[in-house]
């Protein structure tokens, strides 16, 4: 398994300095969250999902891992060291470093669970929604 710095190198966006992006949190953000789910959109791009995991936090540095859910939507899974608080400032700092964003604008965007949902149809007309997840 690659460490967080290698994931960042693999995923680093080549962008001009001064890039602004939008971020939307699914939860009311507090100073010390157990986890975070939300969506973000880079300039001119589609909404993507971001999940800051409450699990596997025994990492020495933040890890940013690209993801693609069964619905086709892309995004990032972030793992933070136990010593770091999970809050909006930390999430935005880590995403800025990974994506080359200089400023985040907090907006009301799509819900991350809705973006991750995939409509699955069986034989006949039986259809249901399935939420996909990553580990």
N, C-alpha and C positions, 0 to 999 in steps of 0.2 A: 504494500500500500504506500502511496506517495504521501509525504507530509504536506501540511497546509501551504507552505511556501511554494512547493512544486505545483499544487493545484492553482495557486494564484498566478504563477507564471504561465501555465497552460491556458488559463481563462482570461488573462489580462486583456482588456479591450485597448486597442490602439486609438486613442481619442485625443483631440486637441484639449489643451488646458482650458478651464473655464466652462466645462460642460455641465449643464444643469439637467436634472432628472426629477421625476415625480415618484413619490412613495406614498402608499396607503397602508395603514395598519388595520388588521381585522379586529383587534382588541383595543380597549382604552389603555394607552401606554402609561406605565408607572415607572418609578426609578429602579425597581428590582423585580423583573418579571421572571417567571419560571420558564417561559418559552415565548416566541413571537411568531406569528404568521401574518403575512401581508402580501402586497403586490407592488411592483415598481415598473416604471417605464422610462427607458432611455430616450433621448430626443429622437423623435420620428419613428420610434419602435413600437412593438406590441407590448401589452401588459405581460409581465412575467411574475412568477411566484417566488417569494423568499420565505424560508422557514429557518428560524434559529432554534436549534434543537435543545431540549432539556436533557437529552441523553448523550452519552459518549463525550463528556466534557473534560476528560482526562487528557487534554491536548496541551502542549506547551505554548502554542500560539494559535491565533484564529485560523480555522480552516474554512475555505469557501469551495464548495463542491458543486459543479454544474449538474443539473438534473433535467430529465425529460419525463413527464408523466404520460400515462397511457392515452390521455386526452390529446396529446400532442403539444401541450403547453410546456415551455421551458422555464427554468428558474435556477435558484441556488439554494443549497442547504448549507447553513453556517453552523459550525461548532466553535464554541468559545471555551477558553480555559475556565476552570471553576472559580478562579480568583476574580474574573471579570463579571461585573453585573450585566444582566441582559436588560437593556433599555434602549430608547430611540437613539440617543447619542452614540452608544456603542454600535448599534446596528448600522447607522448611517456612516460612521467612521470606517467600519470594516468594509462595507459595500463601496465606499468611496475609493478605498485603497485597491480593491479588486477590480473595479469597473472604470476607474479614472474620472469619477464624478467630483466636481468641486463644490456643488451646492445641491441639496435636496429640497424640493418643495413638497410639503405635506398636503395631499389632496384626498378627496373621497373617490377612490378607485374601485374596481371590482373586488369582490370577496375571493380570497385565494382558494377556498374550498369549491366555489362554483367554477373557477378556472380549471381546477384539477378534476372535476367530475367528467365522466365519460358516459355517454348514453349507449347502453348495450341492448340490442334487440335479439330476442330468441326466435325460434320458429314461429311462424304466424305473425301476429301483431303484438306479441308480448314484449314490452320494453320496460326497462327500469334504469335508474341512474346508479352508477357505481362510482364511489369516490376512491381514487387511487392514492397510495401513499408511498413514501420512500423511507428507507431505514438509514 
